[in-house]
Amino acid sequence: EVQLVESGGGLVQPGGSLRLSCAASGFTFSDQHMSWFRQAPGKGLEWVSAINSGGGTTRYADSVKGRFTISRDNTKKAVYLQMNSLKPEDTAVYYCYTYVRGFDYWGQGTRVTVSS
């Protein structure tokens, strides 16, 4: 069974940093691209960042480029999202995502609140 479990969310002041983690199981992690999405209060789902299976290629939404960094550790079966210079508009529930054998898989989400 594919499982994705996010952690690391919380309350942070504007300009602060957080590191989100996503622990994966139930599939060959090193074979799969991984992504982060987010959903702000009252808004739709927004793609944030993606990383290829080997970790050598990353992509970012324009809204987070230069502030967020995605990475992965295939030995630990984990993907991370380092978020710096956080803004109130980054407030959202953040989801880890992958696509395995024809199916979409999402974690339960971790809430990030950026507020003073």
DSSP file with accessible surface (Angstrom, degrees, kcal/mol):
  #  RESIDUE AA STRUCTURE BP1 BP2  ACC     N-H-->O    O-->H-N    N-H-->O    O-->H-N    TCO  KAPPA ALPHA  PHI   PSI    X-CA   Y-CA   Z-CA
    1    1 A E              0   0  186      0, 0.0     2,-0.3     0, 0.0    26,-0.1   0.000 360.0 360.0 360.0 126.7    0.0    0.0    0.0
    2    2 A V        +     0   0   14     24,-0.2     2,-0.4    98,-0.1    24,-0.2  -0.550 360.0 179.4 -72.9 129.4    1.4    3.4   -1.0
    3    3 A Q  E     -A   25   0A  92     22,-2.5    22,-1.9    -2,-0.3     2,-0.4  -1.000  16.2-173.2-134.5 139.3    1.6    5.8    1.9
    4    4 A L  E     -A   24   0A  11     -2,-0.4   104,-0.6   102,-0.3     2,-0.5  -0.999   7.7-173.1-128.4 125.3    2.8    9.4    2.0
    5    5 A V  E     -A   23   0A  72     18,-2.2    18,-2.6    -2,-0.4     2,-0.2  -0.954   6.7-159.8-126.8 113.0    3.1   11.0    5.4
    6    6 A E  E     +A   22   0A   6     -2,-0.5     2,-0.3    16,-0.2    16,-0.2  -0.566  16.3 164.6 -88.5 154.9    4.0   14.7    5.7
    7    7 A S  E     +A   21   0A  61     14,-2.1    14,-2.6    -2,-0.2   103,-0.1  -0.957  39.1  70.9-155.7 167.2    5.3   16.5    8.8
    8    8 A G        +     0   0   36     -2,-0.3    11,-0.3     1,-0.3   102,-0.1   0.370  60.0 133.0 105.8  -4.2    7.0   19.7    9.7
    9    9 A G        +     0   0   28     12,-0.1     2,-0.3     9,-0.1    -1,-0.3  -0.157  22.0 120.1 -72.1 173.5    4.2   22.2    9.4
   10   10 A G  E     -d  112   0B  29    101,-0.9   103,-2.8   100,-0.1     2,-0.5  -0.982  61.1 -47.4 162.9-167.7    3.4   24.8   12.0
   11   11 A L  E     +d  113   0B 131     -2,-0.3     2,-0.3   101,-0.2   103,-0.2  -0.840  54.1 168.2 -99.1 130.4    3.1   28.5   12.8
   12   12 A V  E     -d  114   0B  22    101,-2.7   103,-2.2    -2,-0.5     3,-0.1  -0.985  33.0-113.7-141.6 149.0    5.9   30.8   11.7
   13   13 A Q    >   -     0   0  134     -2,-0.3     3,-2.4   101,-0.2    73,-0.2  -0.462  50.3 -81.5 -78.1 153.9    6.4   34.5   11.4
   14   14 A P  T 3  S+     0   0   59      0, 0.0    73,-0.2     0, 0.0    -1,-0.1  -0.300 121.3  28.1 -53.4 136.9    6.8   36.2    8.1
   15   15 A G  T 3  S+     0   0   55     71,-3.4    70,-0.6     1,-0.3    72,-0.1   0.259 100.2 118.1  90.6  -9.8   10.4   35.9    6.9
   16   16 A G    <   -     0   0   21     -3,-2.4    70,-2.3    70,-0.2     2,-0.3  -0.070  56.2-123.3 -82.0-175.7   10.9   32.7    8.8
   17   17 A S        +     0   0   61     67,-0.2     2,-0.3    68,-0.2    67,-0.2  -0.928  20.8 179.4-132.1 152.3   11.7   29.2    7.7
   18   18 A L  E     - B   0  83A  35     65,-2.2    65,-3.4    -2,-0.3     2,-0.5  -0.978  17.2-145.6-144.5 153.4   10.2   25.7    7.9
   19   19 A R  E     - B   0  82A 124     -2,-0.3     2,-0.3   -11,-0.3    63,-0.2  -0.977  15.1-159.2-123.3 117.0   11.3   22.3    6.5
   20   20 A L  E     - B   0  81A   0     61,-2.8    61,-2.3    -2,-0.5     2,-0.3  -0.711   6.4-161.8 -92.1 146.5    8.6   19.9    5.5
   21   21 A S  E     -AB   7  80A  28    -14,-2.6   -14,-2.1    -2,-0.3     2,-0.4  -0.930   8.6-163.6-125.9 150.7    9.2   16.2    5.2
   22   22 A a  E     -AB   6  79A   0     57,-2.0    57,-2.0    -2,-0.3     2,-0.5  -0.955   8.4-157.3-135.1 115.1    7.3   13.5    3.4
   23   23 A A  E     -AB   5  78A  57    -18,-2.6   -18,-2.2    -2,-0.4     2,-0.3  -0.819  15.4-160.0 -94.4 128.1    8.0    9.9    4.3
   24   24 A A  E     +A    4   0A  10     53,-2.8     2,-0.3    -2,-0.5   -20,-0.2  -0.803  17.2 160.8-112.2 149.7    7.1    7.4    1.6
   25   25 A S  E     +A    3   0A  49    -22,-1.9   -22,-2.5    -2,-0.3     3,-0.1  -0.979  47.7  52.6-156.5 162.4    6.4    3.7    1.7
   26   26 A G  S    S+     0   0   39     -2,-0.3     2,-0.3   -24,-0.2   -24,-0.2   0.513  99.7  56.2  89.9   4.4    4.7    1.0   -0.4
   27   27 A F  S    S-     0   0   14    -24,-0.1     2,-1.5   -26,-0.1    -1,-0.2  -0.964  99.4 -81.5-155.6 169.5    6.5    1.6   -3.7
   28   28 A T    >   -     0   0   78     -2,-0.3     3,-2.0     1,-0.2     4,-0.4  -0.619  45.1-169.3 -79.3  94.8   10.0    1.8   -5.1
   29   29 A F  G >  S+     0   0    4     -2,-1.5     3,-1.7     1,-0.3    -1,-0.2   0.859  78.6  60.0 -57.3 -41.0   10.7    5.4   -4.0
   30   30 A S  G 3  S+     0   0   56      1,-0.3    -1,-0.3    44,-0.2    44,-0.1   0.598 102.1  55.7 -69.1  -8.4   13.9    5.8   -6.1
   31   31 A D  G <  S+     0   0  103     -3,-2.0     2,-0.4     2,-0.1    -1,-0.3   0.556  96.7  81.0 -93.2 -12.5   11.9    5.2   -9.3
   32   32 A Q  S <  S-     0   0   47     -3,-1.7     2,-0.2    -4,-0.4    68,-0.1  -0.806  70.5-132.0-111.5 136.9    9.3    7.9   -8.8
   33   33 A H        -     0   0  112     -2,-0.4    66,-0.5    66,-0.2     2,-0.3  -0.501  30.9-152.7 -66.5 150.8    9.1   11.6   -9.3
   34   34 A M  E     -E   51   0B   0     17,-2.3    17,-2.7    -2,-0.2     2,-0.3  -0.949  12.4-172.4-130.2 150.2    7.8   13.4   -6.3
   35   35 A S  E     -EF  50  97B  17     62,-2.4    62,-2.6    -2,-0.3     2,-0.4  -0.942  17.2-140.1-138.4 160.1    5.9   16.7   -6.0
   36   36 A W  E     +EF  49  96B   0     13,-2.7    12,-2.8    -2,-0.3    13,-1.7  -0.977  22.0 178.0-117.4 138.0    4.6   19.2   -3.4
   37   37 A F  E     -EF  47  95B  38     58,-2.8    58,-2.9    -2,-0.4     2,-0.3  -0.837   8.2-159.0-124.5 167.4    1.2   20.9   -3.7
   38   38 A R  E     -EF  46  94B  12      8,-2.5     8,-3.4    -2,-0.3     2,-0.4  -0.988  10.4-155.3-146.4 157.3   -0.6   23.3   -1.5
   39   39 A Q  E     -EF  45  93B  78     54,-2.2    54,-2.3    -2,-0.3     6,-0.2  -0.944  14.4-154.1-135.3 112.2   -4.1   24.5   -0.8
   40   40 A A    >   -     0   0   20      4,-0.6     3,-2.4    -2,-0.4    52,-0.2  -0.439  44.7 -73.7 -78.6 157.9   -4.6   27.9    0.7
   41   41 A P  T 3  S+     0   0   92      0, 0.0    -1,-0.2     0, 0.0     3,-0.1  -0.267 118.8   0.9 -54.8 125.9   -7.8   28.6    2.7
   42   42 A G  T 3  S+     0   0   94      1,-0.2     2,-0.2    -3,-0.1    -2,-0.0   0.570 115.7 100.1  74.7   8.7  -10.7   29.0    0.3
   43   43 A K  S <  S-     0   0  148     -3,-2.4    -1,-0.2     1,-0.1     3,-0.1  -0.743  71.9 -99.3-122.9 171.5   -8.6   28.4   -2.8
   44   44 A G        -     0   0   53     -2,-0.2    -4,-0.6     1,-0.2     2,-0.2  -0.190  52.6 -72.0 -82.2 178.1   -7.8   25.5   -5.1
   45   45 A L  E     -E   39   0B  86     -6,-0.2     2,-0.4    -8,-0.1    -6,-0.2  -0.503  48.7-162.6 -73.8 135.8   -4.9   23.2   -5.2
   46   46 A E  E     -E   38   0B  70     -8,-3.4    -8,-2.5    -2,-0.2     2,-0.2  -0.979  17.6-128.1-124.0 128.4   -1.7   24.7   -6.4
   47   47 A W  E     +E   37   0B  71     -2,-0.4   -10,-0.3   -10,-0.2     3,-0.1  -0.539  29.4 175.3 -70.6 136.9    1.4   22.9   -7.6
   48   48 A V  E     -     0   0B   0    -12,-2.8    13,-2.7     1,-0.4     2,-0.3   0.804  52.0 -21.4-110.3 -50.3    4.5   24.1   -5.7
   49   49 A S  E     -EG  36  60B   0    -13,-1.7   -13,-2.7    11,-0.2    -1,-0.4  -0.990  47.9-158.2-163.5 158.1    7.5   22.0   -6.7
   50   50 A A  E     -EG  35  59B   7      9,-2.0     9,-2.2    -2,-0.3     2,-0.4  -0.987   1.3-164.6-144.5 154.9    8.7   18.7   -8.2
   51   51 A I  E     -EG  34  58B   5    -17,-2.7   -17,-2.3    -2,-0.3     7,-0.2  -0.997  23.0-121.4-140.4 140.2   11.8   16.6   -8.2
   52   52 A N    >   -     0   0   41      5,-2.3     3,-0.8    -2,-0.4   -20,-0.1  -0.192  38.7 -93.2 -78.0 177.0   12.8   13.8  -10.5
   53   53 A S  T 3  S+     0   0   35      1,-0.3   -21,-0.2   -22,-0.2    -1,-0.1   0.857 124.7  42.1 -62.6 -36.1   13.5   10.3   -9.3
   54   54 A G  T 3  S-     0   0   59    -23,-0.1    -1,-0.3     1,-0.0    20,-0.1   0.594 107.0-122.1 -86.6 -11.7   17.3   10.8   -9.0
   55   55 A G  S <  S+     0   0   26     -3,-0.8    -2,-0.1     2,-0.2    17,-0.1   0.421  83.2 110.2  88.2   0.5   17.0   14.2   -7.5
   56   56 A G  S    S+     0   0   71      1,-0.1     2,-0.5    -5,-0.0    -3,-0.1   0.644  70.2  54.9 -86.2 -12.5   19.0   15.9  -10.2
   57   57 A T        +     0   0   83      2,-0.0    -5,-2.3    -5,-0.0     2,-0.3  -0.982  63.1 173.1-126.2 127.3   16.1   17.9  -11.7
   58   58 A T  E     -G   51   0B  55     -2,-0.5     2,-0.3    -7,-0.2    -7,-0.2  -0.933   9.6-167.3-130.2 153.9   13.9   20.2   -9.8
   59   59 A R  E     -G   50   0B 147     -9,-2.2    -9,-2.0    -2,-0.3     2,-0.3  -0.983   5.4-164.9-139.5 152.1   11.1   22.6  -10.8
   60   60 A Y  E     -G   49   0B  43     -2,-0.3   -11,-0.2   -11,-0.2     2,-0.1  -0.983  26.0-110.9-138.7 148.3    9.3   25.4   -8.9
   61   61 A A    >>  -     0   0   12    -13,-2.7     3,-1.7    -2,-0.3     4,-1.3  -0.446  37.2-117.0 -67.8 148.6    6.2   27.5   -9.2
   62   62 A D  T 34 S+     0   0  135      1,-0.3     3,-0.2     2,-0.2    -1,-0.1   0.838 112.5  65.3 -57.8 -31.6    7.0   31.1   -9.9
   63   63 A S  T 34 S+     0   0   52      1,-0.2    -1,-0.3     3,-0.0   -15,-0.1   0.693 115.2  26.8 -67.0 -18.6    5.4   32.0   -6.6
   64   64 A V  T X> S+     0   0    0     -3,-1.7     3,-2.4   -16,-0.2     4,-2.1   0.468  85.7 129.1-122.1  -4.7    8.1   30.1   -4.6
   65   65 A K  T 3< S+     0   0  119     -4,-1.3     4,-0.1     1,-0.3   -16,-0.0  -0.258  79.7  16.4 -59.6 132.5   11.1   30.2   -6.9
   66   66 A G  T 34 S+     0   0   82      2,-0.4    -1,-0.3     1,-0.1     3,-0.1   0.280 125.3  59.2  89.0 -12.2   14.2   31.4   -5.1
   67   67 A R  T <4 S+     0   0   30     -3,-2.4    17,-2.1     1,-0.2     2,-0.3   0.684  97.7  54.2-115.8 -32.9   12.6   30.8   -1.6
   68   68 A F  E  <  -C   83   0A   3     -4,-2.1    -2,-0.4    15,-0.2     2,-0.4  -0.822  59.7-165.1-107.7 148.9   11.8   27.1   -1.5
   69   69 A T  E     -C   82   0A  72     13,-2.5    13,-3.1    -2,-0.3     2,-0.4  -0.990   5.4-156.5-134.9 124.1   14.1   24.1   -2.2
   70   70 A I  E     +C   81   0A   6     -2,-0.4     2,-0.3    11,-0.2    11,-0.2  -0.771  22.9 159.9 -96.6 143.7   12.9   20.6   -2.9
   71   71 A S  E     -C   80   0A  47      9,-1.7     9,-3.1    -2,-0.4     2,-0.3  -0.947  19.4-152.6-152.0 170.6   15.2   17.7   -2.2
   72   72 A R  E     -C   79   0A  30     -2,-0.3     2,-0.5     7,-0.3     7,-0.2  -0.988  12.8-151.8-148.4 156.0   15.1   14.0   -1.6
   73   73 A D  E >>> -C   78   0A  45      5,-2.8     5,-1.8    -2,-0.3     4,-0.8  -0.926   9.6-171.0-128.1 102.7   16.9   11.2    0.1
   74   74 A N  T 345S+     0   0   53     -2,-0.5   -44,-0.2     1,-0.2    -1,-0.1   0.771  85.8  58.8 -69.7 -23.1   16.3    7.9   -1.7
   75   75 A T  T 345S+     0   0  127      1,-0.2    -1,-0.2    -3,-0.1   -46,-0.0   0.836 115.0  36.1 -72.8 -29.3   18.0    5.9    1.1
   76   76 A K  T <45S-     0   0  142     -3,-0.5    -2,-0.2     2,-0.2    -1,-0.2   0.450 106.3-127.9 -97.9  -3.4   15.5    7.3    3.6
   77   77 A K  T  <5 +     0   0  103     -4,-0.8   -53,-2.8     1,-0.2     2,-0.4   0.948  65.7 128.9  54.6  52.5   12.6    7.3    1.1
   78   78 A A  E   < -BC  23  73A   9     -5,-1.8    -5,-2.8   -55,-0.2     2,-0.4  -0.984  46.5-158.5-140.4 148.5   11.8   10.9    1.9
   79   79 A V  E     -BC  22  72A   0    -57,-2.0   -57,-2.0    -2,-0.4     2,-0.3  -0.958  17.1-160.2-125.0 146.6   11.3   14.1    0.1
   80   80 A Y  E     -BC  21  71A  24     -9,-3.1    -9,-1.7    -2,-0.4     2,-0.4  -0.866  15.3-157.1-127.9 155.8   11.7   17.5    1.7
   81   81 A L  E     -BC  20  70A   0    -61,-2.3   -61,-2.8    -2,-0.3     2,-0.6  -0.909  10.8-161.3-134.8 105.8   10.6   21.1    1.1
   82   82 A Q  E     -BC  19  69A  59    -13,-3.1   -13,-2.5    -2,-0.4     2,-0.6  -0.802  11.8-165.7 -85.7 121.4   12.8   23.8    2.7
   83   83 A M  E     +BC  18  68A   0    -65,-3.4   -65,-2.2    -2,-0.6     2,-0.3  -0.947  11.0 173.9-117.0 115.6   10.8   27.0    2.8
   84   84 A N        +     0   0   58    -17,-2.1   -67,-0.2    -2,-0.6   -68,-0.2  -0.747  59.3  23.7-115.3 164.5   12.6   30.2    3.5
   85   85 A S  S    S-     0   0   68    -70,-0.6    -1,-0.2    -2,-0.3   -69,-0.2   0.899  84.7-159.5  48.8  48.3   11.5   33.9    3.5
   86   86 A L        -     0   0    2    -70,-2.3   -71,-3.4    -3,-0.2   -70,-0.2  -0.260   8.1-158.9 -65.1 145.2    8.0   32.7    4.2
   87   87 A K    >   -     0   0   88    -73,-0.2     3,-2.6    -3,-0.1     4,-0.3  -0.846  32.3-109.2-120.0 157.4    5.1   35.1    3.4
   88   88 A P  G >  S+     0   0   69      0, 0.0     3,-1.9     0, 0.0    26,-0.4   0.855 118.1  63.2 -54.7 -32.6    1.6   35.2    4.7
   89   89 A E  G 3  S+     0   0  125      1,-0.3   -49,-0.1   -49,-0.0    -3,-0.0   0.555  88.8  69.4 -72.9  -5.0    0.4   34.1    1.2
   90   90 A D  G <  S+     0   0    0     -3,-2.6    -1,-0.3    24,-0.1     2,-0.2   0.510  70.0 121.3 -84.3  -5.7    2.3   30.8    1.8
   91   91 A T    <   +     0   0   30     -3,-1.9     2,-0.3    -4,-0.3    22,-0.2  -0.413  42.0 107.7 -60.4 123.7   -0.2   29.9    4.4
   92   92 A A  E    S- H   0 112B   2     20,-2.1    20,-3.1   -52,-0.2     2,-0.5  -0.967  75.1 -84.1-177.1 170.0   -1.8   26.6    3.2
   93   93 A V  E     -FH  39 111B  18    -54,-2.3   -54,-2.2    -2,-0.3     2,-0.5  -0.890  47.1-145.8 -92.5 128.4   -2.0   22.9    3.8
   94   94 A Y  E     -FH  38 110B   0     16,-3.0    16,-2.0    -2,-0.5     2,-0.4  -0.849  14.3-164.5-103.6 132.4    1.0   21.3    2.0
   95   95 A Y  E     -F   37   0B  53    -58,-2.9   -58,-2.8    -2,-0.5     2,-0.3  -0.933  15.1-140.0-120.9 139.9    0.6   17.9    0.4
   96   96 A a  E     -F   36   0B   0     -2,-0.4    11,-1.9   -60,-0.2     2,-0.4  -0.721  29.8-170.9 -89.9 143.7    3.1   15.4   -0.9
   97   97 A Y  E     +FI  35 106B  39    -62,-2.6   -62,-2.4    -2,-0.3     2,-0.3  -0.994  16.5 165.5-142.5 143.7    2.2   13.7   -4.2
   98   98 A T  E     - I   0 105B   2      7,-2.1     7,-2.9    -2,-0.4     2,-0.5  -0.970  26.7-136.1-149.0 165.8    3.3   10.9   -6.4
   99   99 A Y  E     + I   0 104B 124    -66,-0.5     2,-0.5    -2,-0.3     5,-0.2  -0.984  28.0 176.2-125.1 114.8    1.9    8.9   -9.3
  100  100 A V  E >   - I   0 103B   0      3,-2.4     3,-1.7    -2,-0.5   -98,-0.1  -0.985  62.2 -21.1-129.8 123.4    2.5    5.2   -9.2
  101  101 A R  T 3  S-     0   0  179     -2,-0.5    -1,-0.1     1,-0.3     3,-0.1   0.865 128.9 -43.4  50.9  44.4    1.3    2.5  -11.6
  102  102 A G  T 3  S+     0   0   44      1,-0.2     2,-0.4    -3,-0.0    -1,-0.3   0.502 117.6 102.5  87.6   4.7   -1.5    4.6  -12.9
  103  103 A F  E <   -I  100   0B 130     -3,-1.7    -3,-2.4     2,-0.0     2,-0.4  -0.936  64.7-129.2-126.4 147.1   -2.8    6.1   -9.7
  104  104 A D  E     -I   99   0B  92     -2,-0.4     2,-0.4    -5,-0.2    -5,-0.2  -0.735  24.9-165.8 -87.2 137.9   -2.4    9.4   -7.9
  105  105 A Y  E     -I   98   0B  67     -7,-2.9    -7,-2.1    -2,-0.4     2,-0.3  -0.993   6.6-177.8-129.8 136.1   -1.3    9.3   -4.3
  106  106 A W  E     -I   97   0B 106     -2,-0.4  -102,-0.3    -9,-0.2    -9,-0.2  -0.941  21.1-128.7-127.9 147.8   -1.5   12.1   -1.7
  107  107 A G        -     0   0   10    -11,-1.9  -102,-0.2    -2,-0.3     3,-0.1  -0.250  36.9-101.0 -79.4-177.6   -0.5   12.5    1.8
  108  108 A Q        -     0   0  113   -104,-0.6  -103,-0.1     1,-0.1   -13,-0.1   0.637  64.8-119.0 -82.8 -13.3   -2.8   13.8    4.5
  109  109 A G        -     0   0   12    -13,-0.1     2,-0.4     1,-0.1   -14,-0.2   0.103  13.4-122.6  94.1 153.1   -1.2   17.2    4.4
  110  110 A T  E     - H   0  94B  19    -16,-2.0   -16,-3.0  -103,-0.1     2,-0.4  -1.000  26.4-125.4-134.0 133.5    0.6   19.4    6.9
  111  111 A R  E     - H   0  93B 157     -2,-0.4  -101,-0.9   -18,-0.2     2,-0.5  -0.632  20.8-169.6 -88.0 131.6   -0.6   22.9    7.8
  112  112 A V  E     -dH  10  92B   0    -20,-3.1   -20,-2.1    -2,-0.4     2,-0.5  -0.981   2.9-173.9-117.5 125.4    1.7   25.9    7.4
  113  113 A T  E     -d   11   0B  47   -103,-2.8  -101,-2.7    -2,-0.5     2,-0.7  -0.986   6.3-166.5-122.3 121.7    0.6   29.2    8.9
  114  114 A V  E     +d   12   0B   4     -2,-0.5     2,-0.3   -26,-0.4  -101,-0.2  -0.931  35.1 130.0-109.6 109.6    2.6   32.3    8.3
  115  115 A S              0   0   64   -103,-2.2    -2,-0.1    -2,-0.7   -28,-0.0  -0.990 360.0 360.0-159.5 147.5    1.5   35.1   10.6
  116  116 A S              0   0  131     -2,-0.3  -103,-0.1  -103,-0.2    -1,-0.1   0.415 360.0 360.0 -93.0 360.0    2.8   37.6   13.0
